Amino acid sequence: MENSSISLKIHPLPPIIIGLALIVCALVVRSTIIKVKISGRAIQVTGSAIKPINSDFAIWEASIQTSSLNLATGYAKVKKDLELLKAFMTANGFDEKAYEIGPVQVNRSYDREGNPAQFRLSQRVKLQLADVPRITELGKKASVLIEQGVELGMQNIRYTYSKLEDVKIEMIKAATENAKLRAEQLAGTAGKKVGAPISARVGVFQIRPVYSQEVSDYGMNDVTSIEKEIVCTVNIGFMVE
């Protein structure tokens, strides 16, 4: 239990009563006081809540690339590689309507003297699906294209969670309840009781890989992991009676 004392100076705050819904949710709550501030008849604490989630949506992106001194030759290579990629997608149960094919992008490099050098061509393919295991398996099999001579300049999978906004509401409620509990424990050490809330501020959400301890002042939104956890903090000021 935290050791603290409450100094009851005669500087009463205005009797502002703000109704907050303090509902206990079925979440994994980490009882941590990040900040405690006692001033006059007010106490300010920060409660937190953590909830594990599994990604339910995935985005697979790949880019075909090639370099050539001749633009027509480079374009022919990209066109051939795209057909190989289409065949790969079909073999894995995805027809052309299931994914997006972007336009061919062309960039030209120059030597140190400023003379035109080779052309760099690329074409991006993007697949979005609410089937995380299937997308993950597709990404693992994509190495077959490299064996066929296709240059995949970029390939990555982003994992997201579609019900994030609903979960955020639950997290705020749980963190609020946690903050009140912490305030009651702290005030109780001096034989005082926590009264009505007078202020509340929700911190940034941290969406990070499960078991990670990373935090950011600007919030985090991990898209590399299937298993994640959401961290929410709420800073609340209470009257002390």
HUWODA-V725713 format. One record per pair of residues at least 12 apart in sequence whose C-alpha atoms are under 10 Angstrom apart, sorted by the first residue. I is the first residue (numbers start at 1). J is the second residue. Records with the same first field share a line. If there is no record, write none. Layout:
I = J / J
This chain:
1 = 182 / 185 / 186 / 189
2 = 33 / 182 / 185 / 186 / 189
3 = 186 / 189 / 190
4 = 36 / 38 / 186 / 187 / 188 / 189 / 190
5 = 38 / 186 / 187 / 188 / 189 / 190 / 191 / 192
6 = 37 / 38 / 39 / 40 / 41 / 42 / 43 / 186 / 187 / 188 / 189 / 190 / 191 / 192 / 240
7 = 38 / 39 / 40 / 41 / 42 / 190
8 = 38 / 39 / 40 / 41 / 42 / 240 / 241
9 = 39 / 40 / 41
10 = 40 / 41
11 = 39 / 40 / 41 / 42
12 = 39 / 40 / 41 / 42 / 239
13 = 39 / 40 / 41 / 42 / 198 / 239
14 = 198 / 239
15 = 196 / 197 / 198 / 239
16 = 196 / 197 / 198 / 199 / 239
17 = 195 / 196 / 197 / 198 / 199 / 238 / 239
18 = 196 / 197 / 198 / 199 / 200 / 238
19 = 196 / 197 / 198
20 = 173 / 176 / 177 / 196 / 197 / 198 / 199 / 200
21 = 172 / 173 / 174 / 176 / 177
22 = 172 / 173 / 174 / 175 / 176 / 177 / 178 / 179 / 180
23 = 170 / 172 / 173 / 174 / 175 / 176 / 177 / 178
24 = 170 / 171 / 173 / 174 / 175 / 176 / 177 / 178
25 = 49 / 170 / 171 / 172 / 173 / 174 / 175 / 177
26 = 51 / 170 / 171 / 174
27 = 49 / 50 / 51 / 52 / 170 / 171 / 174 / 175
28 = 48 / 49 / 50 / 51 / 52 / 171 / 174
29 = 47 / 48 / 49 / 50 / 51 / 171 / 174 / 175 / 177 / 178 / 231 / 232
30 = 47 / 48 / 49 / 50 / 51 / 175 / 178 / 231
31 = 46 / 47 / 48 / 49 / 50 / 175 / 178 / 179 / 181 / 182
32 = 45 / 46 / 47 / 48 / 49 / 178 / 179 / 182 / 233
33 = 45 / 46 / 47 / 48 / 178 / 179 / 182 / 183 / 233 / 235
34 = 46 / 47 / 48 / 179 / 233 / 234 / 235
35 = 47 / 235
36 = 182 / 183 / 186 / 235 / 236 / 237
37 = 237
38 = 186 / 187 / 237 / 238 / 239 / 240
39 = 239 / 240
40 = 239 / 240
41 = 194 / 195 / 238 / 239 / 240 / 241
42 = 194 / 195 / 196 / 197 / 198 / 237 / 238 / 239 / 240 / 241
43 = 183 / 184 / 186 / 187 / 194 / 195 / 197 / 198 / 236 / 237 / 238 / 239 / 240
44 = 179 / 180 / 182 / 183 / 197 / 198 / 199 / 200 / 235 / 236 / 237 / 238 / 239
45 = 176 / 178 / 179 / 180 / 181 / 182 / 183 / 186 / 200 / 234 / 235 / 236 / 237 / 238
46 = 175 / 176 / 178 / 179 / 180 / 182 / 183 / 200 / 201 / 202 / 203 / 233 / 234 / 235 / 236 / 237
47 = 172 / 174 / 175 / 176 / 177 / 178 / 179 / 180 / 181 / 182 / 183 / 202 / 232 / 233 / 234 / 235 / 236
48 = 171 / 172 / 173 / 174 / 175 / 176 / 177 / 178 / 179 / 203 / 231 / 232 / 233 / 234 / 235
49 = 170 / 171 / 172 / 173 / 174 / 175 / 176 / 177 / 178 / 179 / 230 / 231 / 232 / 233 / 234
50 = 171 / 174 / 175 / 206 / 207 / 229 / 230 / 231 / 232 / 233
51 = 167 / 168 / 170 / 171 / 174 / 207 / 210 / 228 / 229 / 230 / 231 / 232
52 = 207 / 208 / 209 / 210 / 211 / 227 / 228 / 229 / 230 / 231
53 = 160 / 161 / 163 / 164 / 167 / 207 / 209 / 210 / 226 / 227 / 228 / 229 / 230
54 = 132 / 159 / 160 / 161 / 210 / 225 / 226 / 227 / 228 / 229
55 = 130 / 131 / 132 / 158 / 159 / 160 / 161 / 162 / 163 / 223 / 224 / 225 / 226 / 227 / 228
56 = 129 / 130 / 131 / 132 / 133 / 159 / 160 / 161 / 162 / 163 / 226 / 227
57 = 128 / 129 / 130 / 131 / 132 / 133 / 135 / 158 / 159 / 160 / 161 / 162 / 226
58 = 127 / 128 / 129 / 130 / 131 / 132 / 133 / 134 / 135 / 136 / 157 / 158 / 159 / 160 / 161 / 223 / 224 / 226
59 = 126 / 127 / 128 / 129 / 130 / 131 / 132 / 135 / 136 / 156 / 157 / 158 / 159 / 160 / 223
60 = 99 / 125 / 126 / 127 / 128 / 129 / 135 / 136 / 138 / 139 / 155 / 156 / 157 / 158 / 159
61 = 99 / 100 / 124 / 125 / 126 / 127 / 128 / 139 / 154 / 155 / 156 / 157 / 158
62 = 85 / 101 / 123 / 124 / 125 / 126 / 127 / 139 / 142 / 152 / 153 / 154 / 155 / 156 / 157
63 = 82 / 101 / 102 / 122 / 123 / 124 / 125 / 126 / 150 / 151 / 152 / 153 / 154 / 155 / 156
64 = 77 / 78 / 79 / 81 / 82 / 85 / 104 / 121 / 122 / 123 / 124 / 125 / 145 / 150 / 151 / 152 / 153 / 154 / 155
65 = 77 / 78 / 81 / 82 / 104 / 105 / 106 / 120 / 121 / 122 / 123 / 124 / 150 / 151 / 152 / 153 / 154
66 = 78 / 81 / 106 / 119 / 120 / 121 / 122 / 123 / 150 / 151 / 152 / 153
67 = 106 / 107 / 108 / 109 / 118 / 119 / 120 / 121 / 122 / 151
68 = 108 / 117 / 118 / 119 / 120 / 121
69 = 108 / 109 / 116 / 117 / 118 / 119 / 120
70 = 117 / 118 / 119 / 120
71 = 106 / 107 / 108 / 118 / 119 / 120 / 121
72 = 119
73 = 119
74 = 106 / 118 / 119 / 120 / 121 / 122
75 = 104 / 105 / 106 / 119 / 120 / 121 / 122
77 = 121 / 150
78 = 104 / 121 / 122 / 123 / 150 / 151
79 = 104 / 123
80 = 150
81 = 123 / 145 / 148 / 149 / 150 / 151 / 152
82 = 101 / 123 / 124 / 125 / 150
84 = 145 / 148 / 149 / 150
85 = 125 / 142 / 144 / 145 / 148 / 150
86 = 99 / 101 / 125
87 = 145
88 = 138 / 141 / 142 / 144 / 145
89 = 127 / 138 / 142
92 = 134 / 137 / 138 / 141
94 = 127
97 = 127
98 = 126 / 127 / 128 / 129
99 = 125 / 126 / 127 / 128 / 129
100 = 124 / 125 / 126 / 127 / 128
101 = 123 / 124 / 125 / 126 / 127
102 = 122 / 123 / 124 / 125 / 126
103 = 122 / 123 / 124 / 125
104 = 121 / 122 / 123 / 124
105 = 120 / 121 / 122 / 123 / 124
106 = 119 / 120 / 121 / 122 / 123
107 = 119 / 120 / 121 / 122
108 = 120 / 121
122 = 151 / 152 / 153 / 154
123 = 152 / 153
124 = 152 / 153 / 154 / 155
125 = 155
126 = 155 / 156 / 157
127 = 157
128 = 157 / 158
130 = 159 / 160 / 161 / 162
132 = 157 / 158 / 159 / 160 / 226
133 = 226
135 = 157 / 158 / 159
136 = 156 / 157 / 158 / 159 / 226
138 = 157
139 = 155 / 156 / 157
142 = 155
156 = 224
157 = 223 / 224 / 225
158 = 222 / 223 / 224 / 225 / 226
159 = 222 / 223 / 224 / 225 / 226 / 227 / 228
160 = 221 / 222 / 223 / 224 / 225 / 226 / 227 / 228
161 = 223 / 226 / 228
164 = 207 / 230
167 = 230
168 = 205 / 230 / 231 / 232
169 = 232
170 = 232
171 = 205 / 230 / 231 / 232 / 233 / 234
172 = 202 / 203 / 205 / 231 / 232 / 233 / 234
173 = 232 / 234
174 = 232 / 233 / 234
175 = 202 / 231 / 232 / 233 / 234 / 235 / 236
176 = 200 / 201 / 202 / 232 / 233 / 234 / 235 / 236
177 = 234
178 = 233 / 234
179 = 233 / 234 / 235 / 236 / 237 / 238
180 = 194 / 195 / 197 / 235 / 236 / 237 / 238
181 = 194
183 = 195 / 236 / 237 / 238 / 239 / 240
184 = 238 / 240
187 = 240 / 241
191 = 241
192 = 240 / 241
193 = 238 / 239 / 240 / 241
194 = 237 / 238 / 239 / 240 / 241
195 = 237 / 238 / 239 / 240 / 241
196 = 237 / 238 / 239 / 240 / 241
197 = 236 / 237 / 238 / 239 / 240
198 = 236 / 237 / 238 / 239
199 = 235 / 236 / 237 / 238 / 239
200 = 234 / 235 / 236 / 237 / 238
201 = 233 / 234 / 235 / 236 / 237
202 = 232 / 233 / 234 / 235 / 236
203 = 217 / 218 / 219 / 231 / 232 / 233 / 234 / 235
204 = 216 / 217 / 218 / 219 / 220 / 231 / 232 / 233 / 234
205 = 217 / 218 / 219 / 220 / 221 / 230 / 231 / 232 / 233
206 = 218 / 219 / 220 / 221 / 222 / 228 / 229 / 230 / 231 / 232 / 233
207 = 219 / 220 / 221 / 222 / 223 / 228 / 229 / 230 / 231 / 232
208 = 220 / 221 / 222 / 223 / 224 / 225 / 227 / 228 / 229 / 230 / 231
209 = 221 / 222 / 223 / 224 / 225 / 226 / 227 / 228 / 229 / 230
210 = 225 / 226 / 227 / 228 / 229 / 230
211 = 227 / 228 / 229
212 = 228 / 229
215 = 231
219 = 231 / 232
